[in-house]
Amino acid sequence: MAYLKVASTGYAIIAQPLQAGASSFCLSLFGTNNCFTSENVYKRWAFISQELLKIGIKVECFASDGDHKLLGAMHSLMFGKNFSKLDWKDWFFASSSSHEYTVIQDALHTANKFRNNLSPSKLFPTGNFTASQAHLRILIKTVSKESHGL
């Protein structure tokens, strides 16, 4: 066992059933030295999806924070398996619907990036609405952090 190293990072994969009122649960929990690649993430998602399908569970979506390795896997899923250095910023939100599952960057991390990088003159389209830096300031001042997460 001398060849085994202590993991530097804990990694959790959480499942959220789509049934109303169903609680999320831990699908996988493991330690890592964080030396995996976007291609490893891509393959992990494919494996998880295939294995769950064998027992009648269809994965609808994979979501992540802003980790560049996971964003790279999302980009590769959408635009082809090009795992080379990406020429886009870590601004990536959702995939098209042409794949067997959707990939998204979770809304909390996207909103935080938006809040931290938004200039006063820019608007952020959100569905049928637009948000501005002023909207976010009002939200942060008037709503508890437990509710908005920002």
ROMI-298732 format. One record per residue (C-alpha): y, z, x; residue number from 1; residue in one letter. Coordinates in nm, 4 decimals, always signed. Layout:
+----------+----------+----------+-----+-----+
!       py !       pz !       px !   n ! res !
+----------+----------+----------+-----+-----+
!        Y !        Z !        X ! NUM !   A !
...
+----------+----------+----------+-----+-----+
This chain:
+----------+----------+----------+-----+-----+
!       py !       pz !       px !   n ! res !
+----------+----------+----------+-----+-----+
!  +0.0000 !  +0.0000 !  +0.0000 !   1 !   M !
!  +0.2294 !  +0.0006 !  +0.3046 !   2 !   A !
!  +0.3252 !  -0.3607 !  +0.2299 !   3 !   Y !
!  +0.4799 !  -0.2691 !  -0.1063 !   4 !   L !
!  +0.8522 !  -0.2025 !  -0.1175 !   5 !   K !
!  +1.0440 !  +0.0140 !  -0.3592 !   6 !   V !
!  +1.2330 !  -0.1956 !  -0.6138 !   7 !   A !
!  +1.6093 !  -0.1894 !  -0.5850 !   8 !   S !
!  +1.6738 !  -0.2940 !  -0.9452 !   9 !   T !
!  +1.5150 !  -0.2209 !  -1.2814 !  10 !   G !
!  +1.4806 !  -0.5193 !  -1.5121 !  11 !   Y !
!  +1.4258 !  -0.4882 !  -1.8887 !  12 !   A !
!  +1.3436 !  -0.7630 !  -2.1356 !  13 !   I !
!  +1.4261 !  -0.6454 !  -2.4872 !  14 !   I !
!  +1.2997 !  -0.8134 !  -2.8046 !  15 !   A !
!  +1.4992 !  -0.8085 !  -3.1281 !  16 !   Q !
!  +1.2972 !  -0.9081 !  -3.4369 !  17 !   P !
!  +1.4883 !  -1.1187 !  -3.6896 !  18 !   L !
!  +1.3638 !  -0.9176 !  -3.9876 !  19 !   Q !
!  +1.6441 !  -0.7119 !  -4.1438 !  20 !   A !
!  +1.6321 !  -0.3494 !  -4.0312 !  21 !   G !
!  +1.3710 !  -0.4091 !  -3.7606 !  22 !   A !
!  +1.4382 !  -0.2168 !  -3.4418 !  23 !   S !
!  +1.4545 !  -0.3821 !  -3.1034 !  24 !   S !
!  +1.1878 !  -0.2866 !  -2.8505 !  25 !   F !
!  +1.1113 !  -0.3255 !  -2.4826 !  26 !   C !
!  +0.8930 !  -0.6316 !  -2.4261 !  27 !   L !
!  +0.8793 !  -0.5970 !  -2.0488 !  28 !   S !
!  +1.0091 !  -0.3542 !  -1.7898 !  29 !   L !
!  +0.9674 !  -0.4046 !  -1.4170 !  30 !   F !
!  +1.1241 !  -0.3398 !  -1.0810 !  31 !   G !
!  +1.2581 !  -0.6160 !  -0.8602 !  32 !   T !
!  +1.4286 !  -0.6660 !  -0.5265 !  33 !   N !
!  +1.6515 !  -0.9181 !  -0.7072 !  34 !   N !
!  +1.5352 !  -1.2050 !  -0.4835 !  35 !   C !
!  +1.4213 !  -1.4256 !  -0.7714 !  36 !   F !
!  +1.5818 !  -1.7633 !  -0.8473 !  37 !   T !
!  +1.7054 !  -1.9480 !  -1.1549 !  38 !   S !
!  +1.3814 !  -2.1445 !  -1.1446 !  39 !   E !
!  +1.1834 !  -1.8176 !  -1.1577 !  40 !   N !
!  +1.3844 !  -1.7142 !  -1.4657 !  41 !   V !
!  +1.3232 !  -2.0533 !  -1.6281 !  42 !   Y !
!  +0.9479 !  -2.0207 !  -1.5685 !  43 !   K !
!  +0.9476 !  -1.6580 !  -1.6913 !  44 !   R !
!  +1.1117 !  -1.7620 !  -2.0183 !  45 !   W !
!  +0.8609 !  -2.0456 !  -2.0663 !  46 !   A !
!  +0.5703 !  -1.8067 !  -1.9973 !  47 !   F !
!  +0.7016 !  -1.5413 !  -2.2371 !  48 !   I !
!  +0.7564 !  -1.8022 !  -2.5080 !  49 !   S !
!  +0.4071 !  -1.9526 !  -2.4636 !  50 !   Q !
!  +0.2299 !  -1.6154 !  -2.4577 !  51 !   E !
!  +0.4076 !  -1.4862 !  -2.7675 !  52 !   L !
!  +0.3366 !  -1.8102 !  -2.9526 !  53 !   L !
!  -0.0370 !  -1.7490 !  -2.8915 !  54 !   K !
!  -0.0132 !  -1.4390 !  -3.1126 !  55 !   I !
!  +0.2065 !  -1.6011 !  -3.3762 !  56 !   G !
!  +0.5503 !  -1.4947 !  -3.2528 !  57 !   I !
!  +0.8111 !  -1.7667 !  -3.2014 !  58 !   K !
!  +1.0944 !  -1.6944 !  -2.9612 !  59 !   V !
!  +1.4222 !  -1.8113 !  -3.1142 !  60 !   E !
!  +1.6628 !  -1.7142 !  -2.8375 !  61 !   C !
!  +1.6952 !  -1.5810 !  -2.4839 !  62 !   F !
!  +2.0226 !  -1.4034 !  -2.4078 !  63 !   A !
!  +2.1587 !  -1.2518 !  -2.0915 !  64 !   S !
!  +2.4613 !  -1.1000 !  -1.9301 !  65 !   D !
!  +2.6628 !  -1.2969 !  -1.6765 !  66 !   G !
!  +2.4023 !  -1.2952 !  -1.3964 !  67 !   D !
!  +2.4324 !  -1.6304 !  -1.2185 !  68 !   H !
!  +2.0543 !  -1.6685 !  -1.1888 !  69 !   K !
!  +2.0077 !  -1.6410 !  -1.5647 !  70 !   L !
!  +2.3070 !  -1.8631 !  -1.6322 !  71 !   L !
!  +2.1568 !  -2.1174 !  -1.3914 !  72 !   G !
!  +1.8300 !  -2.1110 !  -1.5864 !  73 !   A !
!  +2.0251 !  -2.1634 !  -1.9098 !  74 !   M !
!  +2.2136 !  -2.4555 !  -1.7588 !  75 !   H !
!  +1.8888 !  -2.6082 !  -1.6329 !  76 !   S !
!  +1.7249 !  -2.5734 !  -1.9733 !  77 !   L !
!  +2.0134 !  -2.7541 !  -2.1380 !  78 !   M !
!  +2.0901 !  -3.0225 !  -1.8831 !  79 !   F !
!  +1.7682 !  -3.0716 !  -1.6898 !  80 !   G !
!  +1.5891 !  -2.8834 !  -1.4157 !  81 !   K !
!  +1.8467 !  -2.9069 !  -1.1414 !  82 !   N !
!  +1.8298 !  -2.5705 !  -0.9675 !  83 !   F !
!  +2.0665 !  -2.6674 !  -0.6896 !  84 !   S !
!  +2.4035 !  -2.4984 !  -0.6470 !  85 !   K !
!  +2.5907 !  -2.5393 !  -0.9716 !  86 !   L !
!  +2.9434 !  -2.6745 !  -0.9702 !  87 !   D !
!  +3.0550 !  -2.4864 !  -1.2798 !  88 !   W !
!  +3.1936 !  -2.1365 !  -1.3065 !  89 !   K !
!  +2.9977 !  -1.8498 !  -1.4577 !  90 !   D !
!  +3.1407 !  -1.9514 !  -1.7928 !  91 !   W !
!  +2.8526 !  -2.0523 !  -2.0071 !  92 !   F !
!  +2.7762 !  -1.9489 !  -2.3600 !  93 !   F !
!  +2.5101 !  -2.1320 !  -2.5627 !  94 !   A !
!  +2.2626 !  -2.4160 !  -2.5565 !  95 !   S !
!  +2.2247 !  -2.7082 !  -2.7900 !  96 !   S !
!  +1.9591 !  -2.6952 !  -3.0603 !  97 !   S !
!  +1.7426 !  -2.9685 !  -2.9072 !  98 !   S !
!  +1.5139 !  -2.7204 !  -2.7273 !  99 !   H !
!  +1.2347 !  -2.4965 !  -2.8539 ! 100 !   E !
!  +1.4610 !  -2.1926 !  -2.8195 ! 101 !   Y !
!  +1.8308 !  -2.1244 !  -2.7803 ! 102 !   T !
!  +1.9852 !  -1.9602 !  -2.4749 ! 103 !   V !
!  +2.3108 !  -1.7680 !  -2.4887 ! 104 !   I !
!  +2.5232 !  -1.5414 !  -2.2804 ! 105 !   Q !
!  +2.5657 !  -1.2290 !  -2.4896 ! 106 !   D !
!  +2.8885 !  -1.2030 !  -2.6830 ! 107 !   A !
!  +3.0041 !  -0.8801 !  -2.5186 ! 108 !   L !
!  +3.0050 !  -1.0325 !  -2.1687 ! 109 !   H !
!  +3.1641 !  -1.3517 !  -2.2972 ! 110 !   T !
!  +3.4386 !  -1.1539 !  -2.4732 ! 111 !   A !
!  +3.5028 !  -0.9470 !  -2.1596 ! 112 !   N !
!  +3.5375 !  -1.2631 !  -1.9491 ! 113 !   K !
!  +3.7703 !  -1.3989 !  -2.2120 ! 114 !   F !
!  +3.9768 !  -1.0789 !  -2.2155 ! 115 !   R !
!  +4.0012 !  -1.0595 !  -1.8364 ! 116 !   N !
!  +4.0903 !  -1.4252 !  -1.7790 ! 117 !   N !
!  +4.2945 !  -1.5220 !  -2.0813 ! 118 !   L !
!  +4.6560 !  -1.6126 !  -2.0230 ! 119 !   S !
!  +4.9032 !  -1.5251 !  -2.3004 ! 120 !   P !
!  +4.9517 !  -1.8919 !  -2.3919 ! 121 !   S !
!  +4.5822 !  -1.9857 !  -2.4290 ! 122 !   K !
!  +4.3783 !  -1.9704 !  -2.7487 ! 123 !   L !
!  +4.0039 !  -1.9168 !  -2.7776 ! 124 !   F !
!  +3.8281 !  -2.1001 !  -3.0647 ! 125 !   P !
!  +3.5666 !  -1.8836 !  -3.2368 ! 126 !   T !
!  +3.4001 !  -2.0675 !  -3.5238 ! 127 !   G !
!  +3.6671 !  -2.1482 !  -3.7838 ! 128 !   N !
!  +3.9184 !  -1.9108 !  -3.6228 ! 129 !   F !
!  +4.1130 !  -1.8798 !  -3.3008 ! 130 !   T !
!  +4.1755 !  -1.5675 !  -3.0966 ! 131 !   A !
!  +4.4478 !  -1.4943 !  -2.8465 ! 132 !   S !
!  +4.5170 !  -1.2320 !  -2.5842 ! 133 !   Q !
!  +4.7363 !  -1.0548 !  -2.8413 ! 134 !   A !
!  +4.4449 !  -1.0386 !  -3.0883 ! 135 !   H !
!  +4.2278 !  -0.8742 !  -2.8246 ! 136 !   L !
!  +4.4992 !  -0.6224 !  -2.7347 ! 137 !   R !
!  +4.5341 !  -0.5251 !  -3.1010 ! 138 !   I !
!  +4.1563 !  -0.4950 !  -3.1372 ! 139 !   L !
!  +4.1279 !  -0.2743 !  -2.8284 ! 140 !   I !
!  +4.4160 !  -0.0486 !  -2.9425 ! 141 !   K !
!  +4.3138 !  -0.0123 !  -3.3079 ! 142 !   T !
!  +3.9328 !  -0.0132 !  -3.3067 ! 143 !   V !
!  +3.7105 !  +0.2345 !  -3.1237 ! 144 !   S !
!  +3.5324 !  +0.1137 !  -2.8111 ! 145 !   K !
!  +3.1987 !  +0.2065 !  -2.9735 ! 146 !   E !
!  +3.2673 !  -0.0621 !  -3.2351 ! 147 !   S !
!  +3.3969 !  -0.3510 !  -3.0244 ! 148 !   H !
!  +3.2327 !  -0.2779 !  -2.6876 ! 149 !   G !
!  +3.5291 !  -0.4018 !  -2.4855 ! 150 !   L !
+----------+----------+----------+-----+-----+
